[in-house]
């Protein structure tokens, strides 16, 4: 579940048009390149989360990486006054928090 949550932003690395759809930033905007790079970083989160689904030895690291990604975004979203363009992403991360809590509990209880 947590890997799937990060698949769409990672896909923007290969389908840059998703950046406009996900974040409302057009290709001509100087921030587009930064968001394109951000998609590559989401690839790291996706791969670590997917790997952890099959390898118990990576689960602690994965929960730290995914926690940093999701919680930092939610805090930044709140600090920026909850921009409407990012609401769907915030809701997706919020919906993923129970799964993250469960995965973290399982990873660190082992």
C-alpha positions, 0 to 999 in steps of 0.5 A: 500500500505504501509503495503504491501511494508513491507510484504516481509521483514516481511515474512523473519521472517518466511521464513529466505531464503528470507534474502538471496534473499532480501539482499544477505546475506547467513545463515552462515554470522554472519549478518544473525541473525541481519537481521532475527531480523530486519524481526521481526521489519518489522513486527511491521511496517507492523502491524502498517501500516495495523492497520492504514488502518482500524483505524483512531486513529492510522494513525499519529503513523503509518505515523511516524513509516513508515516514520522512516523506509523508510526514514532512509533506503533511507538515509543509502542507499545513505550514503553507496554509493548505494550498488547494492545489496540493489537497489531494496529495495531502489527503492521500498521505493522510489516508496512508498514515494508518498503514504507515503506523501499522508497518512501523509497529510491525517493523520495530516490534520484530 
